[in-house]
Amino acid sequence: MSLNQWFEELASSTDLAAREAPVPASSCLKSKVYSALILAMEEDGPLLPLPETKSAGRALCVFEHLVEILPAPDAVQSLQYCKVCHAKALGERVEHAPIYWPGCPYCEFQNR
């Protein structure tokens, strides 16, 4: 029996109607995965500067807007400011965290 046939047989023998709908991932888990992905991206090299990030279509949070308007070099513009933001700490530890920054990825992960 091939692997595909085995999976098809297994799927046909499972009563999917009796199963509950899948539960969405918690906001804490989403936040931790996002943080890990950003750290992995930083290991490969510097992130895009904030003006380029904004022009690529990603929303910037309040703090990133402040850094973006500064006459800072690309090395400063490419830092990941979420590492020092309270929204990251709350997002990774508290479900329905009280964060409401527009453009903040940790706020977008909250299940509201």
HELIX and SHEET records of a PDB file:
HELIX    1   1 LEU A    3  SER A   13  1                                  11    
HELIX    2   2 LEU A   16  ALA A   18  5                                   3    
HELIX    3   3 SER A   27  ASP A   44  1                                  18    
HELIX    4   4 LEU A   50  SER A   55  1                                   6    
HELIX    5   5 VAL A   62  ILE A   69  1                                   8    
HELIX    6   6 ASP A   74  GLN A   77  1                                   4    
HELIX    7   7 TYR A   81  VAL A   84  5                                   4    
HELIX    8   8 HIS A   86  ARG A   93  1                                   8    
HELIX    9   9 PRO A  105  GLU A  108  1                                   4    
END                                                                             
